[in-house]
Amino acid sequence: MTAGVLAPPRRTPVAWTPVANALAVMDAAKAIRLDVATGPGWLQAAKLTEPAGLDVLLQAAARRWKAAPHASATLAWKSYSYWAGLPTVLSWAAARRVPLLTAETTYVQFHDEAPFLTVGTAPVPFAVLPTDRLAGTPGTIVVADEDELLATLRRTLLDRHLDPLLDAIRTEVNVGRRTLLGSVASGIAYGMIRASDALPGSTHDSLLRLLAALDLDDLVDICTTESGLSVQRKTCCLAFTLEQPKICGGCCIRP
């Protein structure tokens, strides 16, 4: 499946502004379309758990990486979970707002070359804290405190988005749940570190808090070095099995 024609750019809604700023810092704005109108060329993420949609994902992965099925699927998951999770992660990290971005409100386009995919988000409400200046305005749901906001993030990102796709992938290829969740943990860590110039407070502290809330904190170590924060994975994305092997900087198999 190749990309369709993208809709003309729309003005980013104010709730998404902190995310747009973070994506700009990462030079990643082209990979994510915030608040897009759905239409031709976009596949609803919820369809990826159905046989036809899952086949689209796995076939796109096979064309992109030309590796063993389990390796291609693992790398596709790594890419998808990173880009599809980034709007939610960055919104929480930048503004303590959680877009209710589930598999039903996330859309994707797959490409035969790099980048593997483009993610689009449908208009969604945001969970916000009582102190948020947007609290009580149309399109917001006010939650009691930080703990409830993190619980909302977990339900939205994991329970209603990534977990069903993870389970569907595992019905087709032999790859462990821990391996796949390791890519979610590392993707969250790399995303927040790369966007840190656009994030308030301590990125290290926020990252540890978010990973703990998602029960992913045992899958990566966040290290402080002279050049800043780095990520040490405890699982492998299987990129070393490619025809031209790649060992990521924080891979657990790196000596």
Residue, then its C-alpha position, 0 to 999 in steps of 0.5 A: m500500500t503506497a501513500g495517498v494524496l494528503a489533504p491540504p494542511r489545516r491550522t493546528p488546533v490550540a490543544w495540539t500546539p505543544v505537540a506541534n512545537a515538539l515535533a518541529v524541534m525533532d524535525a519530525a512534523k512531516a511524519i505526523r499529521l495532527d487533526v487531519a480529515t480522514g479520507p482516501g489513502w488513510l487506513q484506520a489503525a483499528k483495521l490493522t487488527e483485522p485479517a485484511g488490515l494486518d495483512v496490509l501491515l505485514q506485507a508492507a513490512a516485508r517489502r520494506w525490510k525484506a527480512a524473515p517474517h518475524a523480523s519484518a513484523t518486529l521492525a514494523w511494530k517498532s516504527y508504528s508504535y513509535w510514530a503512533g504513540l508520539p502525539t500522546v506521549l509528547s502531549w503529556a510531556a509538553a503540556r500534561r494533556v492527553p489526547l484520547l487518541t485510540a486505534e479508532t482515531t488514529y490513521v496510517q499510510f504505509h510506504d515502500e521506502a523510508p519513512f515506513l509510514t505516516v501517521g494521522t490523527a482524527p479530531v479528538p477530545f483531550a483529558v486535561l487537569p483542572t489547572d489547564r487553561l483549556a479546562g472546561t472549554p469545548g473538546t476537553i475532559v477535566v480529570a482530577d489529578e496527575d495520577e488520573l491523567l496518567a491512568t487515562l494515558r495508559r488506557t488510551l495508548l496501551d489498552r485501546h490502541l497498541d495492545p490489541l495490535l500487539d496481540a494480533i501481530r503475535t497471532e501471525v509471527n513468533v515474537g515475544r510480548r516483552t520484545l515488542l513492549g521493549s520497542v514501545a519503551s525505547g520509542i517513548a524514551y527516544g521520542m522524549i529525549r529528542a524533543s527535550d528542548a521543547l519540554p518543560g522541567s526535567t525530561h529524565d524525571s518525566l520519562l521515568r514517571l511515564l514509563a513506571a505508569l505504563d509498567l514499561d520501566d523494566l525494559v529500558d535504562i535511562c542513562t545520564t552521560e556527558s552528552g545528555l540522556s541515553v537509552q539502554r534497551k533490555t530487548c532487541c528489535l531484531a535489526f541485526t538479522l537484516e541482510q545488512p545488519k544494524i545494531c542500534g546504539g542502545c541495543c542489548i546485544r551491543p558489547 
